[in-house]
Amino acid sequence: MVRRAAATIGIAWLAGLALCLGLAVPAAAQSGARSVRAIASFSILADLVREVGGAHVTVSTLVGPDSDAHGFSPSPGDARKVAEADIVIVNGLGLEGWLDRLIRASGTRAPVVVASTGITPIAAQDEHAHGDGLGDRDHGHGDHAVDPHAWQDVANVRIYVANIRDGLAQVDPAHADAYREAAAGFIIKLDALERDVRAAIARIPPERRRIITTHDAFGYFAAAYGLRFIAPQGVSTDSEASPRDVAAIIRQIRKERVPAVFLENISDPRQMEQIAREGGARLGGKVYSDALSAPNGPAATYLDLMRSNVQAFDAALAPG
């Protein structure tokens, strides 16, 4: 409720800013004189835009490293950044519930690229179908809500990259070949990453492939790579887990001997520390779900994020 109130206040500021901005003029046509000004909604997406855009694109991020896109409250400065952008790149799938209002308030005429276009989404409730015993808890999501965390499956990120490539080529056709070349090179890196992820998961005995995380951010990872994730929160961090949810997970940890509990970089660790302590599971370290780490951290890029997570899973779950 606090986050929703904050978001309402933020949008009120944006509405006032829109009166000051008026109708934003179209972004300047790209000539080779300056780079494309791109806005990415959150840090993981911004990294993908930098990989494809290279020296021809200047990327700004609305929701930065170690920050939660679910509960973000835009500021007037964010609206100004959007108003000045040549292209706006977003995740979609319901991740950025605040974004449509921000774009309207900014008055931007820049094209909006939905990076997840073409991905087959999974239902939010699917994550509870992995056997956490809490399938009746939807945390306010409707029956048709989808899981927005599609980047947790490397195959989906190939689609993200293609959509980013095509969006940049549309606003900056002079450098379309460079975007295509950069995207192709990055997809080769994604192919290598996926091979490494599958090899690491294969080292974990099937009976140990069970993990507790803070919220349901790993449904795509589970579906693609065969781990089972249990979480006290739904797909959005706007909803806090109830004591009943926490007690049910603690009972399940004890019953099924779940090996490890992982903390997420965007979440308060205290609840998960309680779950680990009372359930008798070990703390497996920090994982990165919805945001990169700071630039000097272990998950400063998407590739680093996935490798860091898999290394943490492997270290905690693989046989000693």
N, C-alpha and C positions, 0 to 999 in steps of 0.2 A: 504494500500500500504506500509506503514511503517513497519507493522508486516511482510509482505511478503518479503521485502528487508532484514529485520533482519534475517528471516529464511534462506534466500539465503546465507547470510554471514556465518551463523552458520553452514550450510551444507558444505560450502567451508572449514571451519576449520576441520570439521569431515573427509572430504576427505583426508586432509593432515595427520590427526591423523591415518587414516587407513593404510597409508604407514608405519607409525612408528610401529603400532601394528602387521602388517603382518597378516597372517592367525592365528586367535586365536585358541589356543589348546582347545579341548573339556573340558568342566567343569569336575572337579574331581569327580570320582564316590563317591556316598554317602555311608559312612560307619557309624556308629552311633557316630563317633568322632566329627563331626561338623554339624552345621545346614545347611539346604538348603539355598543358596543365591538366593532370588527371587527379580526380578525387576517388579514393577507395574507402568503402564504408568501415573496414576494420583491418587490423594489422596483417593478418594472414593473406588477405586478398591484396593488400598493398604490395606485399613481397612478390606475389605472382605478376602484378602489373609491372614492377621494376624489372623482373626477369625478362619479360617480353618487350617492354618499352626501351630498355637500355638508355643510352645517352640522349635519345630523342624525346624522352618523357620525364617530366618532373612530377613526382607522386606526393600527394598530401593524404593524410589518413585522418578520418573522423574519430575512430575509436582506436587508441594507441595500444602499444604493448602492455601486457599484464592487466588489461582492462576488459570489462564485460560489455559486449554489444547488446545483450538482452535488455539491460536496465539503463542504457545510455540516455542522457538528457542533453539534447543539442543546445548550443549557445548561439547568441547572435554572431559571434565570430565564425562559427561553423557555417551559418547561412551565407556569410560573406564569401567564404572559401568556395562554397558550391556555386554562388552567383558568378564567380570569376573563372570557373572551370571550363575547359574545352570538352571534357568527357567525365561522366560520373559512372563508376563501376561498383555494383552492389552484389551481394550474395543472392538475395531473394529467398524463397521458401519460408518466408515469415520471420527470418532472423531479425531484420531491422524494422520493427513495428513503428518506429518513429520517423522513418525515412521519407515517406510520401508527404507528410506535413512539412518536413524540413525543405524538401524540394519545392513545394508550393510556396512556402514563405520566402525562399531565396529568389524566386522569379526566374531561375535559370532556364535557358533554352538549350543547354548542352544535352546531347543524347545520353540516355541512361542505359547502360549495358548490364543486363542481369547475367552474371557469370555462370549461374547454375542452369541456364536454359538448356534443355536437352537431356538433363539428368533424370533418371527414374527415381523419384523420391520414395522413401519408406515412411510409413505411418508412424506418428509419435508413439502410439500404443505398442508398436512392434517391439520396442525396447523392453517392455515389461513381459513380452512373450518368451523371453529367455529364461523364465522360471524364477523370477524374484518373489513370487507369491504376492505381489502388490498390484495386480493388473486392474483393480478397480479404482486406482488413483490416477486421475488425469491432470491434476493441478491446473484446472481451468482450461485445458485444451479441448476443443471439440472433437467429435468422433472422426472428423475428416482432417484433423491437423496433421501436418507432416513434420518430420525431423529436419531441421535446417542445416545440420552439421555434415553436409555431404563431402567436405574436403577430407574427412577422416578415411575415405576410400581413395587410394591413389588413382584408380581408374577414373574417378569423377574429376580429378584435378586436370587430367588431360582435356576434358571437355571445358573446364574453366579456362584453360590456357587458349584453346581454340576460340572461344568467345571473346576473350580479351584481345587476342590477335586481330580478329575481324573488326572489333570496335575501334581499335587504334588505327587500323588501315582505313577505316571509313572517314575518320576525322583528319587523318594525315596521310593521304594516298601517296605523297612523295616518298614516304619511307615504308611503304607497305612491304617491300621485299625484305627490308631489315627486320620488320616484325615477324614475318613468316620464318626467316632464318633463325631468329632468336627463339621463337616458339618451338621449332623443330629441334633445336639443340637442347632446350629445357625438357622436352618430352623424352629425349634419350636419358636424361638424368632421372626422370620419373620412372622410366622402365627399370633402371638399375635399382632405384629405391624400392620398388615393389618386389623385386626379386629378393632383396635383403630382408624386407619385412616378412615375406613368406618363409624364408629360411629360418629366421629367428623364432617365429611362432612354431614351426615344425619341431624345434628343439624342446618345446615345452610339452610334457606329457598331457594327453587330453584331459585326464582327471584333475589337473592343476590349472586348467585354463579358465579360471574364475577370478574376477576382480571386482572390488568395490571402488567406485569413483564418486565424486561429489554430486554431479548431475548427469542426466542421460545424454552425454555428448558423443558417445562412442558407438551408437547403433550401426552406422555404416561400417565402422572398423570391425565390429562383431560379425556382421553379415558377410563381409569380404574375407576375413582372415580366421574366423573360427574361435575367437575368444568370447567369453560370456561376461557381460558387465551388469552389475547391480548398483543402483544409485538411490539415495533417499529423496532426490529431487527429480522433477520431470525434465523435459527438454529445455525449459527456460529457467533461469535462475531467479526470475521474479517471484516464484513461489517457494516458500520455505517448507522443508519437510516437517511434518507433525511429529510429536512424540510417539504416536502410534506407528508411524512409518519407521522411525529410528529403532524402536523396540523390535519391530518385525525383522529388520535387517540384522540386528544383533543376534536374534534367535536363529536366523538362517545361517549366519557365519558359524555359530557353534554347531548347528546340526550338520552342515555340509562341509565343515572345516575349510572354509574359504581361506586361501593362503595369505592374501595381502590386501591392504587398503591403500589407495593412492590419493594424494592431495592434488588439487588443481590450482594452477597459478591465479585463477580469477576468483577463487572462493576463500571464505574464512575457514581456516583449518580446524577450528576447535571442535566442530561437530564430528568431523571424520576422526579426529584423535580420540574422541569419546567412543565412537563406534569400534575403532581398532582395539582400544583398551578393554572395553567391556565384552567384546566378541572374541578376544584372544587371537586376533590376526596381527600380523606384523605390518608396520608402516613401510610401504614399498617406495616411498619417495614422491617427488613432485612430477606430475604430468601436465602437458599443455594441450588444452582442449579447444578453446575459443579465441586464443590470443597467443602471439609470439611472446618470447621473453624480451627483456631489454637487450639492446645491441651487444652488450658484453656477456650475455647469458648463454645458456646451452641450447636455446631454441630461437635464435635470432632470425632464422629463415624457415620457410615451410619444410625444406629438406631436413634441416637440423631438428625441427620440431618432431617430425615423424621418427627420425633416428633416435632422438632422445627418449621419446615415449617407448619405443620398442626395446631400447636398451634397458629401461627401467622395468618393463614387463619381464624381460628375459632374466634379468638379475634376480628378481623377486620370485619368479615362478619356476624357472628351469631347475632340474634336479641338481643338488649340490655336488 
